[in-house]
Amino acid sequence: MIDRLRAGAAALALALPFAAHAEVIYDNIPTSGPYFGYCTFSTTCAADTHSGDDYAAQLFTLADAVTITSAAFAEMDYEVYGTSVNWKFYLADGAGGLPGTLVTEGSSDILASPTIDTDPDYNISLNLFDLPSVSLAAGDYYFAIQLVSPVFDTFLALGANNPDLIHSGAAETRDGGATWTTPYGELPSIAVALYGSTGGVPEPATWALMIMGFGGAGAMLRRRARPLIGEPTS
């Protein structure tokens, strides 16, 4: 039964948001818990734990050139959402394969945060935002995010662990990108997704359909598996 629900959620996630020819470039967002969590990627959590200018990053590989136009990440929260996200793309050409050369960076408003799963203490939300057509050649990259959040209790979710995805690739900076370590806190991977095209710039994604798709997936996947929250360190 769970396998059928997971397959249905994946189909919704792939089909509904991108009626205008957008593609899933990278996606390791789990469709059900446990999600675990670590919170210093948010501005409030990083400030409260004296962690500095903290970003979490996820490694991904491109076999072909792409244009990325939107993104998402999964988080656990108390129904208080972030307002925007600061983001960066790096080449994975730093020491030890960590983020090295900065390709581009910016800030984007979070357009929607539909709930995709629940827990006795947390909602698991999918934060959706647009990017200004980031064009990348084939190669290895990191996508880094920093949530602009008004609350401490906002935890970035663990990336999916299944046979099709490598359960690794997370990195962290506490000085805005000057130096990097791995993994991200207690998480070997972080739950992010990138959308766009491999054959030219797509038309804008239909966010209303995206919300409907993940809202439907969340309704199918309600469960009570309590995540194991990783306490942030100071």
C-alpha positions in Angstrom: 0.0 0.0 0.0 2.8 2.4 1.0 4.6 1.6 -2.3 1.5 2.5 -4.3 1.1 5.8 -2.4 4.7 6.6 -2.9 4.4 5.9 -6.6 1.3 8.1 -6.8 3.0 10.9 -5.0 6.0 10.7 -7.3 3.8 10.8 -10.3 2.0 13.9 -9.0 5.3 15.6 -8.2 6.6 15.0 -11.7 3.5 15.5 -13.8 1.6 18.4 -12.3 4.1 21.2 -11.7 5.6 21.2 -15.1 2.9 21.2 -17.7 5.0 23.9 -19.4 7.8 21.4 -20.3 9.8 21.8 -17.2 11.8 18.8 -16.0 13.1 17.4 -12.7 16.8 18.2 -12.9 17.6 16.8 -9.4 15.3 15.6 -6.6 16.1 13.8 -3.3 13.1 14.9 -1.3 11.5 12.0 0.6 7.8 11.4 0.3 7.4 10.0 3.8 9.2 9.9 7.1 11.2 9.6 9.2 12.9 12.8 8.1 15.4 13.6 10.9 16.5 17.2 10.9 19.1 19.9 11.6 18.4 23.6 11.8 21.4 25.9 11.5 20.7 26.5 7.8 18.1 29.0 8.9 19.1 32.6 9.7 17.4 32.5 13.1 18.8 29.1 14.2 22.3 30.0 13.0 22.2 33.3 14.9 20.8 31.7 18.1 23.5 29.0 18.2 26.4 31.4 17.2 26.9 29.4 14.0 27.6 32.4 11.8 26.6 32.8 8.2 25.4 29.2 7.8 24.4 27.5 4.5 23.7 23.9 3.8 24.6 22.4 0.4 23.8 19.3 -1.6 26.0 17.7 -4.3 24.4 16.9 -7.6 25.8 15.8 -11.0 24.6 16.9 -14.5 25.2 14.6 -17.5 24.1 17.4 -19.9 23.8 21.2 -19.9 20.6 22.5 -18.2 18.8 25.7 -17.4 17.4 25.7 -13.8 14.4 27.9 -13.3 13.0 26.8 -9.9 13.8 24.8 -6.8 12.5 23.4 -3.5 13.6 22.0 -0.2 11.9 20.1 2.6 11.8 21.3 6.2 10.1 20.4 9.5 8.4 23.3 11.3 5.6 24.4 13.6 3.5 26.0 10.9 5.7 29.1 10.9 7.4 29.4 7.6 10.4 31.2 6.2 9.8 34.1 3.9 12.7 33.8 1.5 15.8 31.8 0.7 19.4 32.8 -0.1 21.0 30.4 -2.5 24.3 29.7 -4.2 25.6 27.3 -6.9 29.2 26.1 -6.7 31.4 23.9 -8.8 32.5 20.8 -6.8 36.1 21.7 -7.4 37.2 22.5 -3.9 39.5 20.5 -1.7 38.2 17.0 -1.3 35.4 17.6 -3.8 33.7 20.2 -1.6 32.2 23.4 -2.9 34.9 25.5 -4.6 34.2 28.0 -7.4 31.1 30.1 -6.9 29.0 30.0 -10.1 26.1 32.3 -9.2 24.1 33.4 -6.1 20.9 35.3 -5.2 17.8 35.5 -3.1 14.3 34.3 -3.9 10.9 34.7 -2.2 9.3 31.5 -1.1 6.2 31.2 -3.2 4.4 28.4 -1.2 5.0 26.0 1.6 2.5 23.1 1.2 2.6 20.3 3.8 3.7 17.0 2.4 3.7 14.9 5.5 3.0 15.2 9.3 4.4 14.1 12.6 3.0 14.5 16.2 5.2 17.6 16.7 6.0 18.8 13.2 4.6 19.6 9.8 6.9 18.6 6.9 6.7 21.4 4.4 8.0 21.8 0.8 9.3 25.3 0.2 9.0 26.3 -3.4 10.8 29.2 -5.1 11.8 30.5 -8.5 15.4 31.0 -9.8 16.5 33.5 -12.5 17.3 30.9 -15.2 20.6 29.5 -14.0 22.5 27.8 -16.9 25.0 25.1 -16.0 27.2 22.9 -18.2 27.6 19.1 -17.5 29.6 18.5 -14.4 29.5 18.2 -10.6 27.9 21.0 -8.6 26.6 22.0 -5.1 23.3 23.8 -4.5 23.5 25.7 -1.2 20.6 27.3 0.7 20.0 29.5 3.7 16.4 30.0 4.9 15.3 33.5 6.0 13.2 32.3 8.9 11.6 34.1 11.9 11.7 31.0 14.2 14.4 28.8 15.7 12.5 25.5 15.3 12.9 25.0 11.6 14.8 21.9 10.6 16.1 21.1 7.2 15.0 17.5 6.3 17.2 14.6 5.5 17.5 13.7 1.8 15.8 10.6 0.5 17.5 7.2 1.0 16.5 4.7 -1.7 18.4 2.6 -4.3 18.1 5.3 -6.9 19.7 8.1 -4.9 23.1 8.3 -3.2 22.5 9.0 0.5 25.4 11.5 0.8 26.7 14.8 -0.7 25.8 17.3 2.1 28.2 20.1 3.0 28.1 23.0 5.4 29.6 26.5 5.7 29.4 28.8 8.7 31.2 31.7 7.1 29.1 32.3 4.0 31.0 30.0 1.7 34.6 30.9 2.5 35.2 27.4 4.0 33.2 24.2 3.9 33.0 20.9 5.8 31.1 17.7 5.3 28.4 16.5 6.1 25.8 19.1 7.1 25.5 18.7 10.8 24.2 15.2 11.4 22.7 14.9 7.9 24.7 13.0 5.2 22.3 14.5 2.6 19.7 17.3 2.5 16.3 17.3 0.8 16.4 19.6 -2.2 15.0 19.6 -5.7 15.9 21.5 -8.9 13.6 22.0 -11.9 14.2 23.4 -15.4 15.1 22.1 -18.8 17.8 20.4 -20.8 16.7 21.8 -24.2 16.3 25.5 -23.7 14.6 27.8 -21.2 11.1 26.5 -20.3 8.0 28.6 -19.8 7.4 29.5 -16.1 6.3 26.6 -14.0 2.6 26.6 -12.9 3.0 27.0 -9.2 -0.8 26.5 -8.5 -0.6 23.1 -10.1 2.5 22.3 -8.1 0.8 23.1 -4.8 -2.2 21.0 -5.8 0.2 18.1 -6.7 2.1 18.1 -3.4 -1.0 18.8 -1.4 -2.6 15.7 -2.9 0.6 13.8 -2.2 0.6 15.0 1.4 -3.0 13.9 1.9 -2.2 10.4 0.7 1.0 10.2 2.8 -0.2 11.3 6.3 1.5 9.2 8.8 2.7 9.4 12.4 6.4 8.4 12.1 8.2 10.7 14.5 11.4 12.2 13.0 14.6 12.0 15.0 15.6 15.6 15.4 19.3 16.4 15.4 20.0 19.1 18.0 22.0 22.0 16.6 25.4 22.6 18.0 26.8 25.9 19.1 
